């Protein structure tokens, strides 16, 4: 239930509670495009054939795939900001579209975490080797994959 951006504090917490989940706030440095795993895998394959850099990618069990992208940043006109409006309510979760853009006022569970259902969140492409791409570049591939897979 605690949060910080201080690396020394985070390191200290992990030494004492290595099983603790990692929750990353989106919309500041990065956003996350969140799609059904089957659509994400399809999009990854298409992006690979076209030499499109995806950046970090994580998978949550067999259900969802998270594409970490550069945040679009604060626009000059604050009216252009939108909140993704997601929360952890199961009713809200199942009623949202299959493609979700976690931006301002949202978060994702990051590797090496585990959902209450027992599903692990793990890296497919870790953040150390892959820079954050522009979200709009990946959005086309992800939207097409969701449509093709009937998500």
SEDRENMAR-182231 format. One line per field, with one value per residue: residue number from 0; x, y, z of N, C-alpha, C, O, CB in turn; residue in three letters. Coordinates in steps of 0.1 Angstrom, whole numbers, plus 5000, padded with zeros to 4 digits. Glycine has a CB too. Example, Ala and Ser with C-alpha at 12.3 -4.5 7.8 and 13.67 -1.06 7.14 Angstrom:
residues 2
num	c(0_1) .
n.px	c(5132_5128) .
n.py	c(4943_4978) .
n.pz	c(5078_5071) .
ca.px	c(5123_5137) .
ca.py	c(4955_4989) .
ca.pz	c(5078_5071) .
c.px	c(5132_5129) .
c.py	c(4967_5000) .
c.pz	c(5078_5079) .
o.px	c(5142_5134) .
o.py	c(4967_5011) .
o.pz	c(5085_5080) .
cb.px	c(5113_5141) .
cb.py	c(4955_4994) .
cb.pz	c(5090_5057) .
residuo	c(ALA_SER) .
//
This chain:
residues 151
num	c(0_1_2_3_4_5_6_7_8_9_10_11_12_13_14_15_16_17_18_19_20_21_22_23_24_25_26_27_28_29_30_31_32_33_34_35_36_37_38_39_40_41_42_43_44_45_46_47_48_49_50_51_52_53_54_55_56_57_58_59_60_61_62_63_64_65_66_67_68_69_70_71_72_73_74_75_76_77_78_79_80_81_82_83_84_85_86_87_88_89_90_91_92_93_94_95_96_97_98_99_100_101_102_103_104_105_106_107_108_109_110_111_112_113_114_115_116_117_118_119_120_121_122_123_124_125_126_127_128_129_130_131_132_133_134_135_136_137_138_139_140_141_142_143_144_145_146_147_148_149_150) .
n.px	c(5008_5022_5040_5065_5091_5117_5147_5164_5146_5127_5143_5150_5125_5119_5139_5129_5103_5099_5080_5061_5038_5043_5032_5027_5023_5006_5009_5026_5055_5054_5029_5005_4995_4970_4960_4940_4957_4960_4955_4976_4999_4996_4998_5025_5039_5033_5044_5071_5077_5076_5097_5091_5097_5088_5092_5091_5073_5048_5032_5002_4994_4975_4958_4960_4980_5006_5017_5043_5046_5058_5047_5022_5025_5020_4996_4994_4969_4949_4924_4926_4935_4928_4912_4918_4899_4898_4892_4897_4874_4856_4833_4835_4859_4852_4834_4847_4863_4881_4907_4927_4938_4961_4965_4968_4958_4957_4969_4992_4998_5029_5057_5078_5050_5019_4985_4955_4942_4962_4976_5006_5025_5047_5077_5078_5093_5118_5123_5149_5163_5148_5137_5111_5085_5066_5032_5011_5022_5022_4996_4979_4986_4979_4951_4942_4949_4932_4907_4909_4912_4888_4883) .
n.py	c(4988_5011_5037_5049_5068_5066_5050_5037_5032_5016_4994_4985_4978_4956_4938_4929_4921_4902_4890_4909_4928_4948_4979_5001_5034_5050_5073_5094_5091_5069_5052_5025_5002_4980_4948_4919_4888_4871_4887_4905_4888_4882_4908_4914_4895_4905_4930_4923_4912_4935_4950_4968_4985_4975_4980_4977_4948_4931_4901_4891_4864_4842_4860_4889_4913_4937_4966_4987_5022_5054_5081_5104_5128_5161_5180_5213_5223_5217_5206_5186_5164_5131_5109_5075_5061_5037_5012_4990_4974_4945_4946_4969_4963_4941_4954_4972_4982_4959_4968_4987_5018_5027_5055_5087_5088_5060_5026_4998_4964_4952_4931_4915_4903_4891_4883_4882_4860_4842_4844_4851_4880_4887_4895_4898_4911_4927_4959_4969_4965_4976_5006_5031_5031_5053_5056_5058_5047_5019_5015_5012_4986_4970_4976_4966_4939_4932_4934_4915_4892_4891_4902) .
n.pz	c(5000_4999_4981_4960_4942_4947_4942_4961_4983_4971_4965_4990_5000_4983_4991_5016_5010_4986_4972_4966_4946_4916_4907_4881_4875_4848_4821_4826_4822_4805_4785_4783_4759_4758_4751_4741_4746_4724_4702_4706_4702_4675_4664_4672_4656_4630_4632_4634_4609_4594_4604_4626_4655_4687_4714_4750_4761_4778_4792_4806_4822_4802_4791_4786_4768_4772_4758_4761_4757_4746_4765_4754_4763_4779_4764_4749_4752_4777_4775_4756_4769_4780_4801_4808_4822_4835_4860_4888_4890_4884_4868_4853_4840_4823_4806_4790_4759_4738_4732_4751_4762_4785_4801_4814_4848_4852_4856_4855_4862_4867_4855_4879_4887_4902_4895_4915_4906_4902_4878_4863_4856_4830_4813_4778_4760_4775_4793_4794_4771_4750_4736_4744_4721_4698_4705_4686_4663_4669_4674_4651_4642_4664_4667_4642_4645_4667_4655_4634_4649_4662_4686) .
ca.px	c(5000_5031_5045_5076_5099_5130_5152_5169_5135_5121_5153_5149_5112_5120_5147_5121_5090_5102_5067_5052_5035_5048_5022_5033_5014_5008_5005_5036_5066_5049_5015_5004_4984_4966_4951_4939_4970_4960_4957_4990_5008_4994_5004_5039_5043_5032_5054_5084_5079_5078_5108_5086_5102_5077_5095_5089_5060_5046_5020_4995_4989_4971_4947_4963_4994_5008_5027_5047_5049_5061_5035_5020_5029_5010_4994_4993_4955_4945_4911_4929_4938_4916_4915_4914_4887_4897_4895_4899_4861_4854_4822_4841_4869_4846_4826_4855_4867_4892_4919_4927_4950_4963_4973_4967_4948_4956_4981_4992_5005_5041_5065_5073_5038_5009_4971_4948_4938_4973_4983_5018_5028_5061_5082_5081_5105_5121_5125_5163_5168_5139_5132_5097_5081_5054_5020_5004_5029_5018_4981_4974_4988_4971_4937_4939_4949_4920_4896_4911_4910_4874_4884) .
ca.py	c(5000_5023_5041_5059_5068_5066_5037_5031_5027_5004_4983_4981_4971_4943_4929_4924_4915_4899_4885_4920_4931_4961_4986_5012_5045_5054_5087_5104_5088_5060_5047_5011_4997_4967_4941_4905_4882_4865_4898_4910_4879_4884_4921_4912_4888_4914_4941_4917_4911_4949_4957_4978_4983_4975_4985_4966_4941_4921_4893_4888_4850_4840_4869_4902_4917_4951_4972_5000_5032_5067_5089_5114_5141_5171_5189_5227_5226_5206_5199_5175_5153_5123_5098_5062_5058_5023_5009_4975_4968_4935_4950_4979_4956_4933_4962_4981_4977_4950_4975_4997_5027_5031_5067_5094_5082_5046_5019_4984_4955_4949_4920_4901_4904_4881_4887_4874_4847_4833_4846_4858_4890_4885_4902_4891_4919_4935_4973_4972_4964_4982_5020_5033_5036_5061_5048_5059_5038_5006_5014_5006_4971_4964_4977_4956_4925_4930_4932_4902_4881_4891_4905) .
ca.pz	c(5000_4998_4968_4959_4930_4952_4940_4974_4991_4964_4967_5004_5001_4976_4999_5026_5004_4972_4965_4964_4932_4911_4900_4875_4871_4834_4817_4830_4813_4795_4785_4779_4750_4765_4742_4744_4743_4710_4692_4708_4696_4661_4661_4673_4644_4619_4633_4632_4595_4589_4611_4634_4669_4696_4727_4760_4760_4789_4790_4819_4820_4788_4789_4781_4765_4774_4750_4768_4747_4752_4768_4745_4770_4782_4753_4753_4756_4787_4771_4748_4777_4783_4811_4802_4829_4839_4874_4890_4891_4874_4859_4844_4832_4812_4797_4782_4746_4739_4731_4761_4763_4798_4801_4826_4858_4852_4860_4851_4871_4859_4859_4881_4896_4900_4898_4925_4900_4900_4866_4864_4846_4827_4801_4765_4756_4786_4791_4794_4757_4740_4740_4742_4708_4697_4706_4673_4654_4672_4675_4639_4642_4675_4663_4631_4651_4675_4645_4628_4659_4667_4701) .
c.px	c(5009_5036_5056_5083_5114_5136_5157_5157_5129_5130_5152_5136_5113_5129_5139_5108_5092_5090_5058_5050_5041_5036_5028_5022_5017_5004_5015_5048_5062_5034_5016_4992_4982_4956_4950_4952_4970_4962_4971_5000_5008_5000_5019_5045_5043_5042_5068_5087_5081_5089_5103_5091_5090_5080_5092_5074_5059_5033_5015_4988_4987_4961_4950_4977_4995_5020_5031_5052_5052_5048_5034_5023_5018_5008_4992_4979_4951_4932_4914_4933_4926_4921_4911_4902_4886_4899_4895_4886_4859_4843_4828_4851_4863_4838_4834_4858_4879_4906_4918_4940_4951_4972_4971_4956_4946_4969_4980_5000_5017_5049_5075_5062_5029_4995_4966_4944_4949_4981_4995_5019_5043_5064_5083_5093_5107_5125_5140_5169_5160_5134_5117_5093_5069_5042_5012_5009_5024_5003_4974_4975_4979_4956_4933_4939_4937_4908_4897_4909_4896_4874_4873) .
c.py	c(5013_5025_5050_5058_5067_5052_5030_5025_5015_4992_4977_4973_4957_4933_4922_4917_4912_4894_4897_4923_4945_4967_4998_5022_5049_5068_5098_5102_5079_5057_5032_5008_4983_4960_4926_4898_4876_4876_4904_4901_4881_4897_4920_4906_4897_4925_4936_4916_4924_4957_4969_4975_4984_4981_4973_4961_4931_4913_4890_4874_4847_4849_4881_4904_4932_4956_4986_5009_5045_5074_5100_5128_5150_5180_5203_5230_5214_5199_5187_5162_5144_5113_5085_5056_5043_5022_4994_4968_4957_4938_4959_4972_4948_4941_4971_4974_4967_4956_4987_5005_5032_5044_5074_5088_5067_5039_5005_4976_4950_4937_4924_4901_4892_4886_4878_4860_4837_4835_4855_4869_4889_4892_4893_4898_4929_4950_4977_4973_4972_4996_5021_5038_5046_5053_5047_5049_5023_5004_5008_4991_4964_4965_4967_4942_4922_4927_4919_4890_4881_4894_4916) .
c.pz	c(5000_4984_4969_4946_4934_4951_4952_4982_4984_4966_4981_5006_4995_4984_5010_5021_4989_4965_4962_4949_4929_4903_4895_4871_4857_4832_4821_4821_4802_4796_4782_4770_4754_4756_4746_4739_4729_4700_4694_4701_4681_4656_4662_4661_4632_4620_4631_4617_4588_4596_4620_4649_4678_4709_4737_4759_4771_4786_4804_4817_4806_4783_4781_4777_4766_4766_4756_4757_4754_4754_4758_4750_4772_4770_4758_4758_4765_4783_4762_4756_4779_4793_4805_4810_4834_4854_4876_4892_4881_4864_4848_4834_4820_4802_4788_4769_4748_4738_4741_4761_4777_4798_4814_4835_4857_4857_4854_4861_4862_4864_4870_4891_4893_4904_4908_4919_4898_4887_4868_4853_4843_4815_4789_4759_4768_4783_4789_4779_4746_4744_4737_4728_4709_4697_4693_4663_4656_4672_4663_4639_4652_4672_4652_4637_4659_4666_4639_4637_4665_4682_4705) .
o.px	c(5003_5036_5056_5081_5123_5132_5155_5159_5125_5125_5152_5136_5108_5127_5141_5103_5086_5090_5047_5060_5043_5031_5034_5012_5028_4998_5012_5052_5067_5028_5027_4981_4991_4945_4958_4957_4981_4969_4977_5009_5018_5007_5026_5056_5053_5048_5076_5098_5087_5090_5110_5088_5083_5071_5090_5065_5069_5024_5022_4977_4996_4955_4944_4986_4986_5031_5022_5060_5049_5039_5044_5024_5006_5017_4989_4977_4949_4929_4905_4933_4915_4933_4900_4895_4875_4905_4894_4886_4861_4844_4825_4852_4869_4835_4828_4857_4886_4915_4909_4951_4944_4983_4971_4945_4935_4978_4970_5009_5015_5047_5079_5064_5030_4993_4971_4942_4947_4991_4994_5013_5051_5056_5088_5102_5099_5129_5143_5178_5164_5127_5111_5098_5063_5041_5007_5002_5022_4998_4965_4965_4974_4949_4923_4931_4932_4900_4887_4903_4893_4865_4872) .
o.py	c(5024_5016_5059_5048_5068_5043_5018_5014_5005_4981_4964_4962_4947_4921_4911_4908_4919_4894_4894_4922_4953_4961_5006_5018_5051_5075_5109_5111_5080_5060_5027_5012_4975_4965_4921_4902_4878_4874_4908_4907_4880_4898_4926_4910_4897_4929_4943_4919_4925_4969_4979_4964_4994_4985_4962_4968_4923_4918_4886_4874_4849_4848_4885_4898_4939_4951_4995_5006_5047_5074_5105_5138_5148_5187_5205_5238_5203_5188_5179_5151_5149_5109_5085_5048_5039_5030_4987_4956_4960_4935_4958_4975_4948_4937_4977_4962_4968_4951_4995_5000_5041_5043_5068_5084_5062_5046_5000_4982_4946_4933_4935_4897_4885_4892_4867_4851_4826_4829_4866_4867_4890_4895_4882_4891_4938_4953_4987_4981_4973_4997_5012_5049_5048_5043_5037_5044_5016_4993_5000_4984_4954_4955_4960_4934_4911_4918_4912_4880_4872_4889_4919) .
o.pz	c(5001_4976_4978_4938_4926_4957_4954_4988_4991_4969_4982_5013_5001_4983_5013_5028_4981_4952_4956_4941_4938_4893_4902_4864_4853_4841_4818_4813_4791_4807_4779_4774_4754_4753_4754_4728_4722_4690_4684_4695_4674_4646_4653_4656_4624_4610_4625_4612_4577_4594_4620_4654_4678_4716_4733_4756_4774_4779_4813_4811_4797_4773_4771_4783_4761_4767_4756_4749_4765_4746_4753_4743_4768_4767_4770_4767_4760_4788_4760_4750_4779_4794_4799_4805_4836_4860_4866_4895_4869_4852_4837_4822_4809_4791_4779_4768_4758_4743_4740_4759_4781_4794_4824_4830_4860_4861_4850_4868_4851_4875_4870_4903_4884_4914_4911_4927_4894_4886_4873_4842_4852_4806_4790_4753_4770_4772_4784_4776_4735_4754_4730_4725_4720_4689_4689_4654_4647_4670_4664_4635_4650_4674_4653_4633_4659_4669_4638_4632_4673_4689_4717) .
cb.px	c(4991_5042_5033_5087_5096_5131_5163_5177_5124_5120_5167_5149_5101_5126_5159_5117_5079_5113_5060_5057_5020_5061_5009_5041_5015_4999_4992_5040_5078_5057_5006_5004_4988_4960_4956_4927_4973_4947_4947_4993_5005_4979_4999_5043_5035_5018_5053_5085_5067_5065_5118_5070_5113_5071_5087_5090_5058_5045_5022_4985_4975_4966_4940_4958_4998_5011_5023_5058_5037_5070_5035_5005_5040_5013_4981_4997_4946_4944_4902_4941_4943_4911_4908_4925_4875_4908_4884_4907_4850_4850_4811_4848_4877_4838_4816_4868_4870_4891_4922_4925_4949_4970_4968_4963_4935_4952_4982_4999_4997_5050_5073_5085_5031_5012_4963_4937_4931_4969_4973_5031_5024_5064_5096_5068_5102_5132_5119_5171_5170_5128_5140_5091_5077_5055_5010_5003_5044_5023_4975_4981_5003_4974_4933_4950_4962_4917_4896_4925_4921_4867_4897) .
cb.py	c(5000_5021_5046_5056_5080_5070_5038_5041_5039_5007_4987_4993_4979_4945_4937_4934_4925_4889_4875_4933_4931_4959_4989_5008_5057_5045_5090_5102_5082_5047_5055_5002_4999_4969_4942_4898_4871_4857_4909_4911_4865_4884_4932_4904_4875_4920_4947_4903_4904_4956_4961_4979_4993_4961_4997_4972_4934_4928_4881_4899_4849_4825_4872_4913_4912_4953_4974_4997_5033_5075_5095_5114_5148_5179_5185_5236_5227_5212_5209_5178_5157_5115_5101_5052_5061_5015_5016_4973_4978_4921_4956_4990_4946_4922_4969_4985_4988_4939_4981_4991_5039_5020_5077_5109_5089_5041_5018_4982_4942_4961_4914_4892_4917_4868_4886_4881_4850_4819_4852_4849_4905_4869_4909_4892_4927_4929_4981_4963_4950_4973_5030_5042_5025_5071_5054_5073_5038_5002_5028_5012_4968_4972_4991_4958_4924_4942_4943_4901_4882_4879_4911) .
cb.pz	c(5012_5008_4959_4971_4921_4967_4930_4982_4992_4949_4964_5014_4994_4962_5006_5036_5007_4971_4974_4971_4929_4902_4909_4863_4881_4825_4823_4845_4821_4796_4774_4792_4735_4779_4727_4737_4753_4708_4695_4723_4700_4657_4670_4686_4641_4617_4648_4639_4588_4589_4602_4634_4672_4697_4731_4774_4746_4803_4782_4823_4828_4787_4801_4791_4750_4789_4735_4778_4737_4742_4782_4740_4762_4795_4745_4741_4743_4801_4763_4739_4791_4770_4825_4803_4821_4832_4883_4902_4891_4881_4866_4851_4841_4818_4805_4790_4736_4728_4717_4775_4752_4807_4789_4823_4856_4837_4876_4837_4876_4859_4847_4886_4895_4909_4885_4931_4886_4901_4855_4863_4850_4826_4804_4756_4742_4794_4802_4802_4753_4737_4731_4753_4698_4685_4717_4668_4655_4686_4677_4627_4645_4688_4659_4620_4660_4684_4635_4622_4670_4664_4704) .
residuo	c(UNK_UNK_UNK_UNK_UNK_UNK_UNK_UNK_UNK_UNK_UNK_UNK_UNK_UNK_UNK_UNK_UNK_UNK_UNK_UNK_UNK_UNK_UNK_UNK_UNK_UNK_UNK_UNK_UNK_UNK_UNK_UNK_UNK_UNK_UNK_UNK_UNK_UNK_UNK_UNK_UNK_UNK_UNK_UNK_UNK_UNK_UNK_UNK_UNK_UNK_UNK_UNK_UNK_UNK_UNK_UNK_UNK_UNK_UNK_UNK_UNK_UNK_UNK_UNK_UNK_UNK_UNK_UNK_UNK_UNK_UNK_UNK_UNK_UNK_UNK_UNK_UNK_UNK_UNK_UNK_UNK_UNK_UNK_UNK_UNK_UNK_UNK_UNK_UNK_UNK_UNK_UNK_UNK_UNK_UNK_UNK_UNK_UNK_UNK_UNK_UNK_UNK_UNK_UNK_UNK_UNK_UNK_UNK_UNK_UNK_UNK_UNK_UNK_UNK_UNK_UNK_UNK_UNK_UNK_UNK_UNK_UNK_UNK_UNK_UNK_UNK_UNK_UNK_UNK_UNK_UNK_UNK_UNK_UNK_UNK_UNK_UNK_UNK_UNK_UNK_UNK_UNK_UNK_UNK_UNK_UNK_UNK_UNK_UNK_UNK_UNK) .
//
